[in-house]
Amino acid sequence: MNYTSTRNNTLSVTSGFAIANGISTEGGLFVPTDIPKVTAEFIESLVPMTYIERARKVLSLYLTDFTDEEIDEDTAGAYSTGFTHEKVAPLVNLHDNVNILELWHGPTCAFKDMALQLLPYLLTGSAEKMSDGKEIVILVATSGDTGKAALEGFKDVPGTKILVFYPSDGVSAMQKLQMTTQEGHNVGVCAIRGNFDDAQTGVKSIFTDPAVREALDKNNMAFSSANSINWGRLVPQIVYYFSAYADMIASGQITNGEKINFTVPTGNFGNILAAFYAMEMGLPVNKLICASNANNVLTEFINTGRYNRLRQFHTTVSPSMDILISSNLERLLFHLSGDNSEETKALFSSLSQNGEYTVSTEMLEKIQKVFAAGCCDDSETKQTIGNTFRENGYLCDPHTGVAINVYNAYREKTGDTTPTVIVSTASPYKFSPAVLEGLGENIVTDDEFEKMAALDSISGVPAPAKLTSLWGASPRFTDICEKEDMQNVVFSMLDI
Ligand SMILES: *Cc1c(COP(=O)(O)O)cnc(C)c1O
């Protein structure tokens, strides 16, 4: 099993190389050259298995330069202790043949854990295969969920250090406290005076500064990346689409071979792209429904073929989907073009130069054969949170609210009643204020934890201990730096 680049299809590398390097030198993303195919028997065999066993079966098709022992150890390490639900990614029936796939039972209560609990194992394993024996330094600029999930994933992992920068006024109170109270001997967290773009730009320039690289090299260290374009973050996400399908069979809602729909709340297009890989592998899928908030660049693209990032940016109650450049779309377009890296390169250079591109009619037809898309604004999202709680007794977060709203509209418009899985990406308690508004409750306090307690007592759904335990916790990392000082902070955190 080999990997190539979306911008240079003559390249051929192993999964270890792709994961250790994160991105290809010419700027393309690593993709498998042949997507492995599975049989109906393969899928049937997953039904009685645990999540870890399912993960082993699916991952070993892609990580062919990892031994079975390595994959066994890695998946056990990632999914045995950090998740509070014994099924890891449980499927919950919402009503009739509509189900919710809960991906937020990990240590940070957001779906990023599904990949970031496994990535440190894959990354250290890959670095060993590349046999450079250097200590891996992960630098992250975060606007919220990714930073915390990466910290939890890399905490105390031998051979790694992780440093996270966040904008001091650009994350929620809960997200800030989650990061500033982080434990572990190899972690560092620093706020910067500036916005997310400043943090991101600062991290990128440290990453690419030859002098910094040299200093790290002298100390036997090297940078690596934990962001969502790394293949090591995508491949763990393929597993839960198979797992959900196996659970649909187990519950008797479908028989093996019957097609189902997935609805995915989407930002960077990583999660829904994993569903596309599962489908290409042979998972019986009817439609992949891409759900967006007011930042509806993907809705427009899937419906018209034109991708235009030159539009107003909206700050919404589903902030992890506030994105105008969906990086992982590049992988989809590469595959649908018949692995044509020239065509892919042309589209994405048009995106960076002109802020837009339009795909061919032929390509649009291929996209629409698989994908449907829709969007909703904040007031519709909150309404859906309220309706879903009243009508189905299910409490959802705003990202999941967007997905349920878009799915309901799709089902109504198309009359498509195929059995469906709606992907749920965060615990409602990560976003208590917006969820309370959705329920029509006006709680007069600015304190996030009082709102969490109010939501707990109103809904009867217990708040996760991972979040309630932060109430009154004292931060361990209180430094704020100027954006010009980020490099010095990195050196001092690394003791070089
Ligand atoms: C990251 C995130 C998303 C978006 O996922 P993509 O893979 O970027 O499309 C949706 N919901 C939550 C809660 C997230 O953290």
The ligand as a Tripos MOL2 file, in Angstrom:
@<TRIPOS>MOLECULE
LIG
   15    15     1     0     0
SMALL
NO_CHARGES

@<TRIPOS>ATOM
      1 C1        -13.3270   20.0280   14.0040 C.3       1 LIG1
      2 C2        -14.7900   19.9460   14.2950 C.ar      1 LIG1
      3 C3        -15.7540   19.8410   13.2540 C.ar      1 LIG1
      4 C4        -15.3770   19.8710   11.7830 C.3       1 LIG1
      5 O1        -14.7260   18.7140   11.3520 O.3       1 LIG1
      6 P1        -13.8800   18.7110    9.9810 P.3       1 LIG1
      7 O2        -13.1800   17.4150    9.9520 O.co2     1 LIG1
      8 O3        -12.9370   19.8890   10.1020 O.co2     1 LIG1
      9 O4        -14.8550   18.8930    8.8680 O.co2     1 LIG1
     10 C5        -17.0970   19.7170   13.6050 C.ar      1 LIG1
     11 N1        -17.4820   19.7510   14.9050 N.ar      1 LIG1
     12 C6        -16.5920   19.8570   15.9230 C.ar      1 LIG1
     13 C7        -17.0970   19.8950   17.3180 C.3       1 LIG1
     14 C8        -15.2160   19.9500   15.6550 C.ar      1 LIG1
     15 O5        -14.3470   20.0690   16.6900 O.3       1 LIG1
@<TRIPOS>BOND
     1     1     2 1
     2     2     3 ar
     3     2    14 ar
     4     3     4 1
     5     3    10 ar
     6     4     5 1
     7     5     6 1
     8     6     7 2
     9     6     8 1
    10     6     9 1
    11    10    11 ar
    12    11    12 ar
    13    12    13 1
    14    12    14 ar
    15    14    15 1
@<TRIPOS>SUBSTRUCTURE
     1 LIG1         1 GROUP 0 **** ****
